[in-house]
Amino acid sequence: PEGEGAVWFDEVELREALAPVTAKTAPAAVRVPVGQSASVLTFLHAANMQFIPESLPMGETAKRYASLMPGVYVVRYEDGGSVQIPLSYRQQVSGIDDPALGREADAVLFGTVGDRQFVNISSFTWKNPNPQRRILAVDLVPGNSSELGLALFGLTLE
């Protein structure tokens, strides 16, 4: 597809995926139904686009985002229990336009799309401390920043 100023990836315009998320536009929470047990969950995700000035030293960037959480995954078990997985920026998740990979993340889709837009979509693997319990759902809950949102592209269970 063609479009003035648009970048496309598999028939999806990336301008929408890269649009800023604010407290007014982000949903309160998103639920992903599961209905089975799993020993490991792998999340394919990214935080929304962040403006990181090139003049900002690497250490200052880390300090700036050290206390920001793009979101929290809440694993809800069928027996009513739950476990929270807080996500820290550049630890378990990075910005979709950030060339830095989170320390606990694995590169999945990393590079330039259409020679115009840099993309970093990583995965984070979490070991379930209760593999024998059936998982009802995984909730994606917004984190502690109105400017830092989280996009979940996929979830696999083993």
Buried (B, 14 or more C-beta within 10 A) or exposed (E): EEEEEBBBEEEEEBEEBBEEBEEEEBEEEBEBEBEEBBEEBBBBBBBBBBEBEEEEEEEEBEEEBEEBBBBBBBBBBBEEEBBEBBBBBBBBBBBBBBEBBBEBBEEBBBEEBEEEBEBBBBBBBBEBEBEEBEBBBBBBBBBEBEBBBBBBBEBEBE
